[in-house]
Amino acid sequence: MQRSRSHGTLALALILVACDATPPTQLRVVWLDDDHQHRLRDVPIPAGTDLERLTSDAIRFRGGGRVVVDGLRFQKLAGSTVSADQLRALARDDMGTAVRLRFTREGDVAVPDDYDSLLMASAYFGLDRALAFLSASDWTLATRSTFEVCYRCGLYIDVGTVLPYLVSDNAAYAPFADLFALVPELLLSEIPIAADAAMLTHESSHRVFHFQVYQGAALGELLRQFVQQTELSTDEWRSHNLLKALDEGSADFLAAAFARDPSFAAAGLGSLALDRDLTGARAQDERYDAAFAEAARKNLDVSVRSDGGHDVGSGSWDPYHLGTIWAGALWRMGDRAAADAVRPDIDVEWLRDQLAPALIAAEGDLGLALSRRFEFDFESILEPLLERLPDAERSAACARLAITFSDVLDRVEACP
């Protein structure tokens, strides 16, 4: 009998140990709430997540890698039929090592032990939320394949790179590497970009844009233009720069729609976000005029005159300026107020449910057109965008867009 009782006690102890060894079901992260505030919150861990390594079929974290975006590296591919796999292999100089999330268990909750663990955990959840939002409308590998994330990644950028990548205090999708880089943080901001789900949605939207737009021959042309920038014609620079503005503005709009917040970038970018506010002066008051096309041809920026018009500037092309104007025009399309109303009445759910899917689908239409002929102005995106909207919505959408893109709409058959 004594031996039987001992076996029973041992069995009970093993059961208790097994129960205690079950993984936590929640993780404490920085969470973007519905009131646009960031708070620490205990949230359910997505199914299939390896918590210690922050890896799943959807997202895979690595640490300390090295991404090189250098025109000299890519010259060997220019002029040939280029594949995304070849580009990734050249740009991913070092994929780093598997990360380890350090946490203390409090009941059923995993609580990150240090700052890096909190940032990684928050980024993992922010990207998971972003991909869930985007995948409702996107059917490419951008949201149907593993999103590789390089934490504390070394980002080495050729001086000829068109976009002004920041190699610290930033997060960036590197399209040739098809990798999301979370670079070292040196200056503490209100909310680090890695912990801001809205900013992570912006960056994830760049991956959607890349997979939708740069398909087939368009990918090879993008590579050629990157490698041979000094040889581009003014018309090639025009299309290239206007597409960069389209990419940035579309990402801003999708991030704002995700967060239901036109000032989505305020927490992550601080004072730099003022010009990115979709209800701010730049987004709502400025218009797309001939100065932008001329500046794009010359690879120069655009300055704003005191009367609200634009002139070609003297600095380098700034894709964010026109991008914000584009994003503001998209946001205004959700205005359901009467024509004579003093204030807009933005239907954010319509923007999320109708306009965001139409925009992503129109990016795919644009990609097919660019594969046939690599030439872009905004009618190339406005035409398929409007055609993707329900017939009953199209007239009102044209009227809203005419506030900003009146000259372009003259070339859009979808608008009467």
Buried (B, 14 or more C-beta within 10 A) or exposed (E): EEEEEEEEEEEEEEEEEEEEEEEBBBBBBBBBEEEBEBEEBBBEBBEEBEBBBBBBEBBBBBBBBBBBBBBEBBEEBBEEEBEBEBBBEBBBBBBBEBBBBBBEEEEEBBBBEEEBBBBBBBBBBBBBBBBEBBBBBBBBEBBEEEBBBBBBBBBBBBEEBBBEBEBEBBBBBBBBBBBBBBBBBEEEBEBBBBBBBBBBBBBBBBBBBBBBBBBEBBBBBBBBBBBBBEEBEEEBBBBBBBBBBBBBBBBBBBBBBBBBBBBBBBBBBEEEBBBBBBBBBBBBEBBBBEBBBBBBBBBBBBBBEEEEEBEBBEEEBBBBBBBBBBBBBBBBBBBEEEEEEEEBEBBBEBBBBBBBBBBBBBBBBBBBBBBEEBEBBBBBBBBBBBBBBEEEBBEBBBBBBBBBBEBBBEEBEBBE
